[in-house]
């Protein structure tokens, strides 16, 4: 994916992403951490752990999808105004290879930002002995949420 150049509406976008990410119990439960944060792009890093696998020892597809959904969501969030929230309204994932690796890198990127609806793409990579392998892709549609106390970051 080629990263387009986007201007964030909120100069504090990176801290807003960090603060919101810290509130995600799901990301804490799976041991995910934020990597690079840039306008229109967010990276999430995750170590392999036995409690995150399916029966063959691969990272479970649900875990891959969960982390990739968050990477796409936060990529869109970087371009939204400071007083808004974000919710995924649709995604499709393509599982391309077994998620076998020591670490995983999920990258979400904005394709088309919008006032209400934003379109993103994501890629998940397995990292094993320093080599990266593309294991999944995602297309996700996000909604900018305004005026709701229960969805504000």
N, C-alpha and C positions, 0 to 999 in steps of 0.2 A: 504494500500500500504506500502510496506517496502522500506525504503529509501536506495538505494545503495550509496556507497561512491565514490564520484567523485572529481577529482582535477580540479579546475578552471584554465583556460589558462591565465587569467588576475587576478592578486592579488587584483585589485581594483574593482572586479565584483560587490560587494554590492553597492558601491557608484554609479557605472555605472547604475545599476538597478534603484536606487533612482532618479538619474538625468533624466533618460529616462521616468520613470513613471510620474514625475512631468510635462513632456511635453504632456502627454495624456489628451486631452480635454475630452474625453469620461469618463475616470475614475474620473476626477474632477466633471463632470456634474452629475454623479450618486452618488458622495460622497464617493467613495472607497478610502481606505488607505492601504498602505503596512503594512504587519505584518512581520513575520519571513522571512529572506533571508538567504539561505545557498546554498552551491554548489549543483546545480541540484534540488533545491526546493524553491518555493516562495509562500507566503501566502498573500492573499488580503482579507481585512475586509470591511464589508459594513453594515450600519444600515438600517433597514426597514424605508421607507418613503412613504407617500401616492402617491407622484408623480412617483414612480417606480413600481406601482402595475398594475395588470390587473383588470378586472371587479369584481372579487370575493375578492379582497383585498390581494391576494398572490403576492409576488414579481414576476414580469413578467418574463417569460422564456427567453425572449431576454436579459434582464438585467443579469440573472443568466449566460447565455451563454457568454455575453460580459465580465463579470468579470472573469469567468473561463478560457476563451480564453487568457486573459491577464496573469493570473496566470501561465498557461502552457507556454506561450510565454516567460515570464520572467524567468521561471525555466530553459528553454533551454538557454536563454541569459546569465545566470550565468556561463555557461561553454564555451562560445564562446570567441574568441580572442577580445582584447580591441578595435580593429579598425574595427569591423564588426557591422552589424545590424541584426535584426531578423524579419521575416515575417511568419505568419501562412499560410500554403499552403493547409491545409485540417483539418477539425475537424468533429467529430460526437459526439452528446450529447445524453445521456439517461436521461430523466426526470423521476425520481423515485417516487417522492412525491410532493404534493403542497409545494411551498416555503413559508411556514408560520413560522414566527419567529420575534424576536426583532432585531437580528443581523444575519449576514451570514458570513461564512468563506469559502473561495475558496482556495484550495491547488493544485498547479501544481507541478508535479515531473517528472524528466527525467527518461525514461525507457532505452533509447539507444541514447547516444550522437553520433554525426557524424561530419565529416569535413564540409559537405554541408547540410545534412538532419538529423534532430533530431526528435525522437519520444518521446512524453510525454503522461502522463495521469493526469487527474484532478478529484478532488472530491469537491463537494459543500455541505456544511452543514448549516442547519438552527439551530440557537441557540435560545431557548426559556426557560426562567427561569433556565438558567444554563445548560440545557440539549441540547446535539447536536443530530441532526437527519440527516442522509445522504439523500440529496434530488436530487442529480444529479451526473453523472459521465461523463467524456469526454475523448476521445482519440484525440490527436492533433499531426499533423506533421508540423514541422517548417523548414524553410530554412535559412541558414546562408548567409547573403548578404555582399559581399565585393566589393569595387571599385565603389560604387555608392554614390554620394554626397547627393542624396535625401533620402537615407536609410543608415544612419551611426550610429544611436544609438537607 
